[in-house]
Amino acid sequence: MDPNLFDINENDIITIPNEKEPINDAKEQEQETPKKPFSLWQGIKQIYFEYCANTSIHGVQYLGERRPWKEKLFWISVFFVSICCCTNLIQNIYEKWTETPVIVSFSEKSTPVWSIPFPAVTICSETKRTVRNDGPSYMQLLNKLKSDLAEGNEFRPQINSTEFQEFLTLLHICNTQIIDDGIERLAHHPLDYIGILNKMLPNFSQHYFYCKWFSHFSECDQLFTKSYTEEGICYTFNGLNGTDLYRENTVQYQQMGLESAVKHSKIVNRTLSWSLEQGYASNSGLNTYPARVLSAGARAGLFIVLQSFKEELDYGCRGPIQGFKVLLHAPDDVPLVSKQFVRIPMGKEILIAVKPNMITTSAGIAEYEPNRRQCYMISERSLKFFKIYSQNNCELECLANYTLKMCGCVKFSMPRTPDTPVCGEDKIHCYDRAEDSLLLREFSEGLKDILNEDRIETECNCMPACTSLDYNTEISQANFDLYDMLKATGNEDYLKDNPGSQMSRLSIYFKENQFITSKRSELYGVTDFLANCGGIFGLFMGFSILSMVEMIYHFSLRLWSNMRQHK
């Protein structure tokens, strides 16, 4: 290698320009012009364009691009219309979820009749004992009372004190519509109406001739217990004991509790093993209380022969129709015979085929407020006089409270505590008007509910129980010829020994072995509401929960991070 190659002459030196000088000039220029601080508005503007470029919501990305203002106005309009449509549809769903969260539908499976109790059967005789057989009748005494009060005279009937007390008691259970306002001037006599009615009762075995239950013929007093109703003393089969139905502080608990201990332990067990919501206990067998049957048909039902006597009839008390009234109701309901009943005339055979109507409740419905689902769970509403809530019991308790407030007393048949005054004869019109006044008040408050479109609680507020049991009936009848039957069987002497006897037969049974129950369940739950809202947002805007998180992230965490970097 030639060493001269590395020789550098003075003439060969290349001059390199000094680049440090302009760099120093730039730095000096930067120091001379101070940098503007990064403002919050600039940060928001930067985040806005970043969000528009990265968001998953449809149409928003076009608002962050450099496009003509007509295109941006078009997408702003589309975005605004989409939001309006979403808002309108979601509002409709919310109103439906709020106003009708519950739907009543048919159950998927049929229910056997042995899983529910046989209906409670309350029978009331239309024949009320006259004051005395050889003296004036109830209607004659009532007419004399009216004439004496109209003339301003003192009412002095030609009867003894016991018969006079019976007449005053009959004023409360006979047709009160025929009693005029003059009866209010009758002096109040504090009487033990229940005790007097018990003394007036005719022979039970003569009127309830014989009974058959579960293919067992037996005495009717082994099946029926006394019930104190607005029409006097009636008899109930398969109803709850007074101790199971009424609270301990009520007169009914004390009166009916002891009388419910009847002699039918071989036929019906009186240990309560059933509730409307839970049904029968799993270990309960056939001998249950309230009683139940194994199947449908007359063979598995209740069969009764009823009897009355012509010489006991008093058409002035109960009107032109005689016989018996029969009411079928749930075992945990108080019988109100004057409201709903089936007429059993004499000389007839009546067949009543029962079709149960039961509504159950799903578990999810308990989370809603009672006003939203329009019913009460058994544990949600406590009554003052009753241990068990039902719409019927609630209405009776409300009527008793309203009558006490309006008249200062209650009718002898109403639930009450021992210290509650009982209305005398001068208050008959008052407690009759109280019932009409209460119905009118509930009607007026119901109209306000419809006009305001929001449910207003009435003073009674007796909504149905969420789990309820009713019994629909189909009735057929035929003539029952007692004389021809006795003549054919050679027992004609029976009519000679029991003059004026007339009979009717009553048969009550389930029509079918199984029935379809109804069920209250959620129409729109929280999950359904959110799913519908998400579907609408996704359809119109492509919006989801992550889209909301993305929006919050950009305008909070990412904005804060960008501001720190520029600072």
WONOR-V520482 format. One line per field, one symbol per residue. ss: DSSP state (a for helix, b for strand, c for the rest). Layout:
ss: ???
//
This chain:
ss: ccaaaacccaaacccccccaaaaaaaaaaaaacccccccaaaaaaaaaaaaaaacccccaaaaaccccaaaaaaaaaaaaaaaaaaaaaaaaaaaaaaaccbbbbbbbbbbbaaaccccbbbbbbccccccccccccaaaaaaaaaaaaaacccccccccaaaaaaaaaaaaaccaaaccaaaaacccccccaaaaaaaacccaaaabbbbbbccbbbcaaacbbbbbbccbbbbbbccccaaaabcccbaaaaaaaaaccccccccccccccbbcccbbcccccccccccccccccaaacbbbbbbbbaaaccaaaacccccbbbbbbccccccccccccbbbcccbbbbbbbbbbbbbbcaaaaaccaaaaccbcccccccccbccccaaaaaaaaaaaaaaaaaccbccccccbccccbccaaaaaaaaaaaaaaaaaaaaaaaaaaaaccccccccccccbccbbbbbbbbbbbbccaaaaaaaacccaaaaacccbbbbbbbbbbcccbbbbbbbbbcccaaaaaaaaaaaaaaaacccaaaaaaaaaaaaaaaaaaaaaac
//
